[in-house]
């Protein structure tokens, strides 16, 4: 049984919100009473997700947004705050994976693309969320890192660099904004059953059996389990928690 939260009257902003962990988090925020801005590069998918939420009686706003474009990010954050009157919580989830690549063979375009989404996108999102939360005097942000932000793995140099960078952003912002009433944390998902992981399995870039046996809980995680970690980090229950990189990885990083 999952814990329950009461976010009535609060507003959340989620990137990469049309599928996977982002969609699960948006649904969980909405089910807990929050109004939600759903930002995604696939505007049509964001529209469908928002319609599903509003059809269930929740407040939701779809936002077409490419997180590699800071102007689009700023506009999406501002539209959310304008529509609902404030901004209390954010989950900066949008991310991409690159194919397994020998570090000596990885090209600059691939490196730049992965870091533009996974690191610069989180930076831009957090920057504009903090502007609203600074003015309000409070808020909670969760950035999506990865178990790849805590360890290294062969063939994943660019991806792991981006996810390590997210943790650096998170810790620095947490120290800067803690005195201003804003908590900033990171969640570090393990191998989670999402469309991105499904595509990795289909491409032969991930062996699900090997992933499962490489951790204490021998199964893939679910998007809903990540969403629950995100909601806890945004809740009063985590009121004394900031600057952490929380593994939700079935025990992979316990080795």
Wavefront OBJ file of the C-alpha trace (Angstrom):
o trace
v 0.000 0.000 0.000
v 1.341 3.417 -0.956
v 1.285 6.324 1.512
v -1.190 9.097 0.776
v -0.470 12.817 0.526
v -2.671 15.878 0.568
v -1.376 18.424 -1.950
v -4.710 20.231 -2.249
v -4.155 23.839 -3.313
v -0.612 23.143 -4.468
v 0.828 23.151 -7.972
v 3.314 20.718 -9.521
v 5.297 20.899 -12.763
v 6.600 17.731 -14.452
v 8.843 17.378 -17.520
v 8.802 14.296 -19.713
v 5.255 13.964 -18.430
v 3.536 12.071 -21.239
v 4.876 8.588 -20.480
v 6.882 6.462 -18.079
v 8.038 7.933 -14.784
v 6.929 11.453 -15.671
v 3.375 10.388 -16.413
v 3.253 8.265 -13.256
v 4.409 11.247 -11.198
v 1.904 13.606 -12.841
v -0.904 11.168 -12.102
v 0.262 10.736 -8.512
v 0.482 14.498 -7.917
v -3.000 14.961 -9.388
v -4.469 12.096 -7.368
v -3.072 13.775 -4.258
v -4.920 17.000 -5.036
v -2.298 19.072 -6.854
v -2.840 20.965 -10.076
v -0.238 19.747 -12.575
v 1.577 21.229 -15.558
v 2.587 18.390 -17.884
v 5.499 19.359 -20.127
v 6.710 17.088 -22.895
v 8.427 17.369 -26.266
v 5.463 15.389 -27.657
v 2.741 17.992 -27.303
v -0.011 15.686 -28.552
v 0.865 13.052 -25.960
v 0.949 15.723 -23.245
v -2.498 16.895 -24.371
v -3.870 13.348 -24.110
v -2.367 12.855 -20.658
v -3.816 16.164 -19.472
v -7.241 15.293 -20.916
v -7.186 11.997 -19.048
v -6.486 13.828 -15.795
v -9.069 16.546 -16.297
v -11.596 13.898 -17.331
v -11.006 12.261 -13.946
v -11.746 15.558 -12.194
v -8.196 16.837 -11.720
v -6.593 20.133 -12.741
v -4.007 19.677 -15.481
v -2.352 21.739 -18.199
v -0.557 20.318 -21.261
v 2.640 22.071 -22.343
v 4.617 21.279 -25.483
v 8.210 21.810 -24.379
v 11.669 20.802 -25.610
v 13.841 21.028 -22.493
v 16.945 21.681 -24.604
v 15.436 25.092 -25.451
v 15.589 27.329 -22.374
v 12.998 29.747 -23.747
v 10.499 26.897 -24.091
v 11.257 25.745 -20.556
v 10.801 29.244 -19.135
v 7.497 29.616 -20.983
v 6.212 26.237 -19.743
v 7.081 26.990 -16.119
v 5.596 30.485 -16.352
v 2.392 29.191 -17.979
v 1.945 26.660 -15.190
v 2.384 29.292 -12.483
v 0.097 31.725 -14.316
v -2.633 29.137 -14.866
v -2.739 27.873 -11.303
v -1.442 30.879 -9.347
v 1.775 29.452 -7.893
v 4.419 26.722 -8.169
v 5.110 24.463 -5.216
v 6.687 21.281 -6.567
v 8.575 20.110 -9.627
v 9.878 16.837 -10.981
v 12.481 17.373 -13.703
v 12.215 13.991 -15.343
v 12.823 14.449 -19.089
v 15.761 12.339 -20.250
v 17.195 10.297 -23.075
v 19.505 7.305 -23.401
v 22.221 6.728 -25.989
v 23.106 3.363 -27.574
v 25.911 1.389 -26.005
v 29.087 2.991 -27.380
v 32.785 2.407 -26.810
v 34.152 5.554 -25.132
v 36.804 5.834 -27.825
v 34.156 5.799 -30.563
v 31.440 8.053 -29.167
v 30.856 11.070 -31.359
v 30.392 14.619 -30.159
v 26.860 14.902 -31.502
v 25.710 11.988 -29.368
v 27.483 13.358 -26.292
v 25.982 16.809 -26.843
v 22.460 15.456 -27.356
v 22.499 13.340 -24.194
v 23.833 16.193 -22.091
v 21.528 18.775 -23.690
v 18.478 16.833 -22.495
v 19.659 15.116 -19.329
v 21.816 17.838 -17.820
v 21.134 21.172 -19.494
v 17.412 20.404 -19.538
v 17.410 19.803 -15.799
v 19.492 22.943 -15.273
v 17.072 25.089 -17.299
v 14.007 23.591 -15.622
v 15.392 24.025 -12.120
v 16.553 27.579 -12.898
v 13.096 28.789 -13.867
v 11.318 26.831 -11.137
v 13.625 28.384 -8.553
v 12.716 31.869 -9.742
v 9.083 31.268 -8.815
v 9.879 29.426 -5.589
v 12.364 32.109 -4.526
v 9.634 34.733 -4.882
v 7.172 32.565 -2.919
v 9.674 31.711 -0.207
v 9.315 27.963 -0.505
v 9.003 24.878 -2.662
v 10.406 21.437 -3.423
v 12.222 20.238 -6.541
v 13.168 16.680 -7.470
v 15.633 16.179 -10.310
v 15.834 12.849 -12.107
v 19.337 11.415 -11.990
v 19.828 7.644 -12.209
v 21.785 4.802 -10.734
v 24.043 6.021 -13.560
v 24.624 9.148 -11.497
v 26.085 7.027 -8.689
v 28.162 4.431 -10.548
v 29.856 3.908 -13.886
v 29.123 1.300 -16.532
v 30.977 0.318 -19.716
v 29.500 1.786 -22.891
v 27.595 4.522 -21.057
v 30.164 7.284 -20.565
v 28.106 10.188 -21.930
v 24.909 9.086 -20.199
v 26.583 8.558 -16.843
v 28.398 11.887 -17.143
v 25.060 13.636 -17.611
v 23.475 11.888 -14.645
v 26.459 12.553 -12.369
v 26.095 16.193 -13.379
v 22.476 16.245 -12.242
v 23.583 15.294 -8.748
v 26.109 18.131 -8.707
v 23.402 20.602 -9.756
v 21.088 19.222 -7.093
v 23.541 19.429 -4.215
v 24.727 22.919 -5.082
v 21.192 24.280 -5.461
v 20.126 22.591 -2.226
v 22.853 24.405 -0.311
v 22.031 27.713 -1.962
v 18.257 27.538 -1.577
v 17.805 25.726 1.732
v 17.982 29.045 3.628
v 15.267 30.380 1.289
v 12.808 27.607 2.052
v 13.332 25.530 -1.096
v 14.388 21.883 -0.881
v 16.180 20.316 -3.867
v 16.755 16.575 -4.119
v 17.449 13.965 -6.780
v 15.913 10.560 -7.346
v 18.151 7.871 -8.839
v 16.020 5.209 -10.529
v 17.431 1.806 -11.309
v 16.176 -0.251 -14.245
v 12.516 0.713 -14.458
v 9.883 -0.746 -16.745
v 9.237 2.252 -19.025
v 8.979 2.802 -22.794
v 12.635 3.893 -22.842
v 13.780 0.664 -21.180
v 11.515 -1.343 -23.489
v 13.261 0.240 -26.492
v 16.679 -0.559 -25.000
v 15.675 -4.209 -24.576
v 14.333 -4.344 -28.135
v 17.583 -2.880 -29.486
v 19.692 -5.396 -27.569
v 21.246 -2.679 -25.397
v 19.860 -4.133 -22.175
v 19.499 -7.697 -20.897
v 16.503 -7.607 -18.535
v 17.455 -10.895 -16.906
v 20.937 -9.614 -16.140
v 19.521 -6.369 -14.794
v 17.195 -8.231 -12.459
v 19.818 -10.614 -11.072
v 22.281 -7.740 -10.542
v 20.246 -6.331 -7.660
v 18.747 -7.492 -4.377
v 15.115 -7.197 -5.513
v 15.167 -9.397 -8.592
v 12.686 -7.606 -10.831
v 12.442 -4.367 -12.767
v 11.058 -1.393 -10.906
v 7.816 0.319 -11.853
v 7.210 3.926 -12.828
v 4.737 4.178 -9.959
v 7.453 3.250 -7.460
v 9.579 6.151 -8.701
v 6.556 8.451 -8.517
v 6.027 7.521 -4.889
v 9.638 8.416 -4.089
v 9.188 11.752 -5.856
v 6.010 12.550 -3.941
v 7.653 11.703 -0.624
v 10.577 14.004 -1.404
v 8.088 16.802 -2.151
v 5.984 16.128 0.937
v 6.211 17.481 4.498
v 7.380 14.000 5.471
v 10.701 14.881 3.831
v 10.749 18.375 5.307
v 14.278 17.924 6.716
v 15.646 16.255 3.561
v 17.574 18.253 0.987
v 20.590 17.684 -1.230
v 20.183 13.910 -1.348
v 20.538 11.550 -4.314
v 18.008 8.851 -3.383
v 18.578 5.441 -5.021
v 15.353 3.648 -5.967
v 17.105 0.769 -7.649
v 16.178 -2.530 -6.073
v 19.484 -2.575 -4.206
v 21.802 -2.257 -7.233
v 24.000 0.410 -5.641
v 24.154 -1.430 -2.322
v 26.922 -3.626 -3.747
l 1 2 3 4 5 6 7 8 9 10 11 12 13 14 15 16 17 18 19 20 21 22 23 24 25 26 27 28 29 30 31 32 33 34 35 36 37 38 39 40 41 42 43 44 45 46 47 48 49 50 51 52 53 54 55 56 57 58 59 60 61 62 63 64 65 66 67 68 69 70 71 72 73 74 75 76 77 78 79 80 81 82 83 84 85 86 87 88 89 90 91 92 93 94 95 96 97 98 99 100 101 102 103 104 105 106 107 108 109 110 111 112 113 114 115 116 117 118 119 120 121 122 123 124 125 126 127 128 129 130 131 132 133 134 135 136 137 138 139 140 141 142 143 144 145 146 147 148 149 150 151 152 153 154 155 156 157 158 159 160 161 162 163 164 165 166 167 168 169 170 171 172 173 174 175 176 177 178 179 180 181 182 183 184 185 186 187 188 189 190 191 192 193 194 195 196 197 198 199 200 201 202 203 204 205 206 207 208 209 210 211 212 213 214 215 216 217 218 219 220 221 222 223 224 225 226 227 228 229 230 231 232 233 234 235 236 237 238 239 240 241 242 243 244 245 246 247 248 249 250 251 252 253 254 255
